[in-house]
């Protein structure tokens, strides 16, 4: 009887371990929001990034009161990659998003810096930037 109970316990243990392994989530991207500093009128960029294994999704959201500025979200990688998205469609009027798949410029273990900024016009200099450093999963 003792042997049967131990065998039953071992069988249950193996079943539980198998179930945990089958339901374990795969590696996930480094996902985060980063707000820029505010303009003089209070507008800002509510930037979003999801970076993982050869891909990046960037989003720029012109947020806060209208200020005639645009939101800019960018990522620079240690491998020389640069990815940017701008939202110029007006404060609190949606976001602009882009998907980048660059195996040579975004890969596991690569360092990157994400910037969330505002700027004046499409070719203006970004300002009131905040930044976040990370490593691609």
Beta strands, then each sheet from edge to edge (+ up, - down):
strand 1: 30-35
strand 2: 44-52
strand 3: 55-60
strand 4: 62-63
strand 5: 70-77
strand 6: 82-87
strand 7: 96-101
strand 8: 111-119
strand 9: 127-135
sheet 1: 1+ 2- 3+ 7-
sheet 2: 1+ 2- 4+
sheet 3: 6+ 5- 8+ 9-
end
